[in-house]
């Protein structure tokens, strides 16, 4: 089996230039099946024909024509054909931070901050029964046709359609989750600072005191304020963040468990294993073996069709 990988911009320069990439994938393509990988942008998959087995952020899903997948930036995912029938699906990738920043007031900055903070709580898999045969499938197909024919104004049309898809996802979250407390822009900006600092320093030794100092707050005020906003202590939040990064290394790098523990900021291997098991309900070693064995079986099944 090929090594899982971090997808770079090499295959889709348009994400760098236009902040989006539109494509049509088939199980007959040379690069299929899609191996476990991740990337720093959102991806929407809409299945047209066939059935697929999808791995997404630690879980396996069975998908069929009319189903849609909303893949968050940073989520590890893979796609395999699950039948002898040809598998076909639309692909829409976009950098939501950059794309909507270039569109003025089309997407409010607060909406983007809200998504970045709560993206793990958003629904990722939508069945045909949930989305129906109307607006969402039509938007996706229209986006593909705009990209295919490239008539005057097609880039603006594509960006508008992507913003509509993203807005639909935000509204679905509010309807289904019914958040009782909406964060202010100041609070969302505070959490953005935390996430930015963790992104750049999670592999280092970080304490609550250090983070409080970066935010120009006292230790006690920072601790209370953070727990009020997030619902957990900063240390618990940081460990969850590190486990997410460790999961990527487990599936994308040939490193042993100790090396991964140290690369993601854990002082000891035993503490890393304890935290990983708390989040994933399995050990890092068991998690890696289970995922790779499942992928290998799915790949062999695809080759035999």
C-alpha positions as a printed Julia matrix, in Angstrom:
305×3 Matrix{Float64}:
   0.0    0.0     0.0
   1.26   3.48   -0.8
   2.16   5.68    2.13
  -0.57   8.13    3.2
   0.41  11.69    2.49
  -0.17  15.4     2.95
  -1.75  16.67   -0.26
   0.13  19.71   -1.54
  -0.88  22.42   -3.98
   1.21  20.82   -6.75
  -1.78  19.02   -8.32
  -4.16  21.97   -8.08
  -2.43  25.31   -8.53
  -5.85  26.92   -8.91
  -6.35  26.73   -5.14
  -3.37  29.01   -4.72
  -4.43  31.39   -7.49
  -8.24  31.27   -7.32
  -8.72  29.7    -3.86
 -10.85  26.88   -5.31
 -10.48  23.7    -7.39
 -13.29  21.85   -9.21
 -12.95  18.31  -10.57
 -14.73  15.08  -11.48
 -13.35  11.8   -10.11
 -14.01   8.23  -11.2
 -12.87   4.86   -9.88
 -11.38   4.35  -13.36
  -8.88   7.2   -12.83
  -5.19   6.29  -12.61
  -4.88   7.75   -9.11
  -7.81   5.78   -7.66
  -8.36   4.62   -4.95
  -7.71   7.82   -3.0
  -5.16   7.0    -0.31
  -5.36   8.47    3.24
  -4.31  12.11    3.11
  -5.15  15.56    4.43
  -4.9   19.14    3.24
  -5.36  22.68    4.6
  -8.58  23.4     2.71
 -12.22  22.27    2.73
 -13.4   19.61    0.28
 -16.95  18.72   -0.78
 -17.65  15.37   -2.46
 -20.97  14.65   -4.16
 -21.51  11.08   -5.36
 -23.2   10.52   -8.72
 -22.94   6.78   -9.4
 -21.8    3.68   -7.52
 -21.04   3.18   -3.84
 -17.95   4.09   -1.85
 -16.25   3.38    1.43
 -15.01   6.6     2.96
 -12.62   7.03    5.85
 -13.03  10.41    7.51
 -11.48  11.67   10.73
 -11.29   8.29   12.45
 -14.54   6.76   11.16
 -15.67   4.67    8.19
 -18.78   5.49    6.17
 -20.66   3.76    3.36
 -21.78   6.2     0.68
 -23.93   5.96   -2.43
 -25.24   8.12   -5.26
 -26.84  11.31   -3.96
 -24.79  11.42   -0.74
 -22.47  14.32    0.08
 -19.34  14.58    2.22
 -18.12  17.84    3.75
 -14.43  17.39    4.64
 -12.95  19.95    7.01
  -9.44  21.29    6.53
  -7.0   19.02    8.34
  -9.29  15.95    8.35
  -7.6   12.71    7.26
  -9.72  11.03    4.59
  -9.67   8.36    1.87
 -12.07   6.98   -0.75
 -12.42   3.43   -2.09
 -14.89   1.85   -4.48
 -17.22  -0.55   -2.69
 -18.82  -2.35   -5.63
 -18.14  -3.64   -9.15
 -20.0   -0.63  -10.5
 -18.05   2.44  -11.6
 -17.84   5.12   -8.89
 -18.24   8.74  -10.02
 -18.36  11.92   -7.95
 -17.87  15.69   -8.08
 -15.05  17.35   -6.13
 -15.05  20.95   -4.88
 -12.04  22.12   -2.88
 -11.64  25.61   -1.49
  -9.62  27.66    0.94
 -12.5   29.26    2.85
 -10.33  31.77    4.74
  -8.73  33.16    1.56
 -11.75  32.79   -0.75
 -14.22  34.68    1.41
 -11.67  37.35    2.32
 -11.48  38.21   -1.39
 -15.26  38.51   -1.67
 -15.77  41.51    0.59
 -18.94  41.23    2.65
 -20.31  38.11    0.91
 -19.28  36.01    3.92
 -19.03  37.71    7.3
 -15.7   37.33    9.09
 -17.56  36.26   12.21
 -19.1   33.32   10.32
 -15.64  32.16    9.27
 -14.32  32.46   12.83
 -17.33  30.52   14.1
 -16.68  27.71   11.63
 -12.96  27.55   12.4
 -13.71  27.25   16.1
 -16.53  24.67   15.9
 -15.7   22.75   12.71
 -15.4   19.43   14.55
 -19.04  19.74   15.66
 -20.36  20.21   12.12
 -22.02  17.28   10.37
 -19.77  15.8     7.68
 -21.88  13.1     6.02
 -25.19  14.01    4.37
 -27.36  11.3     2.82
 -29.49  11.76   -0.26
 -32.59  11.72    1.97
 -31.19  14.63    4.02
 -30.25  16.93    1.15
 -32.91  15.85   -1.35
 -32.75  16.39   -5.11
 -33.04  20.18   -5.12
 -30.89  23.15   -4.18
 -27.67  21.49   -3.0
 -27.24  18.93   -5.82
 -28.19  21.63   -8.34
 -25.61  24.04   -6.88
 -22.87  21.42   -7.08
 -23.72  20.41  -10.65
 -24.0   24.06  -11.7
 -20.58  24.77  -10.18
 -19.05  21.92  -12.17
 -20.7   23.13  -15.4
 -19.49  26.7   -14.82
 -15.94  25.42  -14.41
 -16.27  23.16  -17.47
 -17.62  25.73  -19.95
 -15.82  28.82  -18.56
 -18.26  31.38  -19.88
 -17.85  35.05  -19.0
 -18.01  35.55  -15.23
 -17.63  31.84  -14.43
 -15.11  32.46  -11.64
 -17.5   34.83   -9.85
 -20.34  32.34  -10.34
 -18.25  29.54   -8.84
 -17.27  31.63   -5.8
 -20.89  32.63   -5.22
 -22.0   28.99   -5.42
 -19.29  27.9    -3.0
 -20.35  30.63   -0.57
 -23.95  29.35   -0.81
 -22.81  25.79   -0.06
 -20.76  27.01    2.89
 -23.67  29.12    4.19
 -25.99  26.09    3.9
 -23.54  24.16    6.06
 -23.47  26.94    8.67
 -27.27  27.15    8.78
 -27.6   23.38    9.05
 -25.29  23.49   12.08
 -27.43  26.16   13.77
 -30.67  24.31   13.06
 -29.48  20.87   14.17
 -27.17  21.81   17.06
 -29.19  24.82   18.28
 -26.27  26.51   20.07
 -27.55  28.22   23.21
 -24.65  30.62   23.42
 -23.27  32.55   20.47
 -19.72  33.81   20.83
 -19.06  37.48   20.22
 -16.52  38.6    17.64
 -14.14  39.49   20.49
 -14.44  35.98   21.94
 -14.0   34.33   18.55
 -10.93  36.49   17.9
  -9.51  35.42   21.27
  -9.96  31.76   20.36
  -8.38  32.39   16.96
  -5.28  33.7    18.72
  -5.19  30.54   20.85
  -5.51  28.28   17.81
  -2.88  30.21   15.87
  -0.44  29.92   18.78
  -1.14  26.21   19.16
  -0.69  25.64   15.44
   2.82  27.09   15.59
   3.88  25.87   19.06
   1.94  22.66   19.89
   5.13  20.59   19.58
   6.86  22.72   22.22
   6.48  22.73   26.0
   3.4   24.87   26.65
   1.75  25.68   29.95
  -1.43  27.54   30.83
   0.77  30.24   32.35
   2.65  30.69   29.07
  -0.55  30.96   27.03
  -2.07  33.42   29.51
   1.02  35.59   29.16
   0.74  35.55   25.35
  -2.84  36.82   25.74
  -1.83  39.5    28.26
  -3.99  37.91   30.96
  -3.39  36.65   34.44
  -3.3   32.88   34.9
  -6.53  32.79   36.93
  -8.5   35.09   34.6
  -7.3   33.28   31.48
  -8.23  29.89   32.96
 -11.76  30.99   33.89
 -12.33  32.86   30.63
 -11.07  29.99   28.47
 -13.17  27.35   30.24
 -16.25  29.56   30.0
 -15.85  29.83   26.22
 -14.7   26.3    25.38
 -16.18  24.2    28.17
 -12.88  22.52   29.04
  -9.55  23.5    30.53
  -6.79  24.82   28.32
  -4.64  21.73   29.01
  -7.46  19.41   27.92
  -8.02  21.52   24.81
  -4.3   21.53   23.98
  -4.05  17.76   24.42
  -7.03  17.28   22.09
  -5.27  19.5    19.54
  -2.06  17.5    19.87
  -3.9   14.19   19.47
  -5.37  15.48   16.21
  -1.85  16.26   14.98
  -0.59  12.89   16.23
  -3.3   11.12   14.24
  -1.95  12.71   11.05
   1.59  11.53   11.85
   0.38   8.02   12.63
  -1.1    7.75    9.14
   1.35   9.87    7.14
   4.8    9.23    8.62
   6.86   6.11    9.3
   7.55   7.05   12.93
   7.31   4.97   16.08
   4.95   5.91   18.89
   7.64   7.54   21.01
   8.79   9.77   18.14
   5.21  10.85   17.47
   4.65  11.6    21.15
   7.66  13.91   21.29
   6.9   15.53   17.93
   3.45  16.52   19.14
   4.59  18.0    22.44
   3.96  15.16   24.9
   6.63  14.83   27.57
   6.31  11.05   27.89
   5.06   8.21   25.71
   2.84   6.87   28.48
   1.03  10.21   28.85
   0.59  10.4    25.07
  -0.95   6.91   24.96
  -3.25   7.78   27.87
  -4.49  10.95   26.15
  -4.85   9.24   22.78
  -6.94   6.47   24.33
  -9.13   9.07   26.08
  -9.9   10.74   22.75
  -9.97   7.76   20.37
 -10.92   4.89   22.72
  -7.94   2.89   21.42
  -4.16   3.0    21.62
  -2.08   4.71   18.9
  -0.63   1.37   17.8
  -4.05  -0.3    17.56
  -5.47   2.71   15.73
  -2.71   2.7    13.1
  -2.95  -1.06   12.52
  -6.74  -1.02   12.23
  -6.8    1.81    9.7
  -4.0    0.4     7.54
  -5.47  -3.12    7.54
  -8.85  -1.73    6.48
  -7.3    0.34    3.69
  -5.24  -2.6     2.45
  -8.33  -4.82    2.32
 -10.32  -2.17    0.47
  -7.49  -1.6    -2.0
  -7.13  -5.32   -2.75
 -10.91  -5.54   -3.22
 -10.76  -2.63   -5.69
  -7.97  -4.31   -7.68
  -9.96  -7.53   -8.0
 -12.96  -5.79   -9.6
